[in-house]
Amino acid sequence: MKINLNDAGSYLSDQIAKSIRDAFISSKLIVEERLPSQYEPSDHFEVSRSTVWEALKRLTAQSFIRIHKGANSGAFINPIS
């Protein structure tokens, strides 16, 4: 799936972050679910892993997800409060 490059004034990472939020809203993702590694979304959206990482950082800043490092590493959907 390609991201719409004609979306004026919108960064690719913003569009990916919106796509992840939309997937949650449409019940394709659930609270506490672990998101795929950066490789899968970068292939899916046909963008670099750094673009996906930027999208994940944006979602973390918005408290939508949290990122764990270590043995149980990954990005997880936070409960909505």
C-alpha positions in Angstrom: 0.0 0.0 0.0 1.5 3.3 -1.0 1.1 6.4 1.1 -0.6 9.3 -0.8 2.3 11.6 -1.7 -0.1 14.2 -2.9 -1.4 14.8 0.6 -0.2 18.4 0.7 1.6 19.5 3.9 1.6 16.1 5.4 4.8 14.2 6.2 4.9 10.5 5.4 5.4 9.7 9.0 2.2 11.6 9.9 0.3 9.6 7.3 1.6 6.3 8.7 0.8 7.4 12.3 -2.7 8.2 11.1 -3.0 4.9 9.4 -2.1 3.1 12.6 -4.6 5.2 14.7 -7.3 4.5 12.1 -6.6 0.7 12.3 -7.1 1.0 16.0 -10.3 3.0 15.7 -11.7 0.4 13.1 -10.9 -2.4 15.6 -8.1 -3.9 13.5 -5.7 -3.3 16.4 -6.6 -3.8 20.1 -5.3 -2.3 23.3 -2.0 -3.9 24.5 -1.5 -5.4 21.1 2.2 -5.5 20.0 2.7 -3.7 16.7 4.8 -5.4 13.9 8.5 -4.6 13.7 9.5 -1.7 11.6 10.3 -4.0 8.7 6.7 -5.1 8.0 5.2 -1.5 7.9 8.1 -0.2 5.8 7.3 -2.9 3.3 3.6 -2.4 3.5 3.7 1.3 3.1 6.7 1.2 0.7 8.8 3.6 2.9 12.0 3.4 4.8 12.3 2.0 8.3 13.4 5.5 9.6 10.0 6.9 8.3 8.2 4.2 10.2 10.3 4.9 13.3 9.4 8.6 13.1 5.7 7.6 12.9 6.1 5.5 16.0 7.9 8.3 17.9 5.0 10.6 17.0 2.5 8.1 18.3 4.6 7.7 21.5 4.6 11.5 22.0 0.8 11.4 21.7 0.7 8.6 24.3 -1.1 6.4 21.8 1.6 3.7 22.0 4.5 2.8 24.3 7.9 1.3 23.3 9.5 -1.3 25.4 13.2 -2.2 25.1 14.8 -5.4 26.2 13.5 -9.0 26.4 9.9 -8.0 25.6 10.7 -5.2 23.2 8.3 -3.7 20.8 5.6 -1.0 20.4 2.3 -1.6 22.1 -1.1 0.1 21.9 -1.9 2.0 25.1 -5.3 1.9 26.8 -7.3 5.1 26.0 -7.9 7.1 29.1 
